[in-house]
Amino acid sequence: MPIAPADAPRLLDAGDGGLVVEFGDAIDEGVNRQVIALADALDASALPGLREVVPTYRSLLVLFDPLVLSRRALRDEVLALWPPQAGAGEHKGCWRVPVIYGGEHGIDLDHVARLHGLTTQEVIDLHAGAAYRVYMIGFAPGFAYLGGLPEAIHTSRRSEPRLKTPPRSISIGGRQTAVSPPLEIPSGWHLLGQTPVRSYDPRRTGRPFLFAAGDTIRFAPVAPADYGALCRAAEAGEIVAQWEAS
């Protein structure tokens, strides 16, 4: 059995078929890189009995079949893969995601601008000018939690969450921004805009979830006429976000 190094992550049992690998206790890009690196390494290992890995901001849930893979063997594999290789946990490239900001598509844009003493265009420029890291997918199918929101528009969540928000909303809450799936979901985040992109689409049999933890996203403002055409293309099954390899 490998001896865990002093800086190794904590290993916590999660029922009969789960193991939580905990790397830290804060939202931190370096910690998240370690999470993604281990998730990628376990995926690549093709370990018999390994069912699924679920990355979060600071930990990794590993689901396994205890009739095929023992907890001790899984723990040994995790420790054998530690520490991550240099550069691991980085997905090279960037998604360009079109967004229509404000109006009926982003009903909180004006409020956020007033709150920070900015014009609506300044809020749009700040939001669309940043590069965002996908820290995790969760809460609802395809809901992408993104880090990297400019400090000038950090905004506390709403005191009264809405029971329903529009599908494919682009929203901000605290230090984060998010891409909602093509579903109406409850949310206490502020709605800045809407995208035609379907972050989750079961018709895409090879890739039902478009974004993955470790990806980078940039938002591209679009005009109403272009937005309508992009929505029609997305409804027809096209991936209207552009992947730019680096």
Helices and strands as residue ranges (DSSP letters): E 10-13, E 18-22, H 29-45, E 50-55, E 59-64, H 71-80, E 94-101, G 103-105, H 109-115, H 120-128, E 132-137, E 144-147, G 151-153, E 162-165, E 169-173, E 176-179, E 185-187, E 190-194, E 216-221, H 224-235, E 242-244
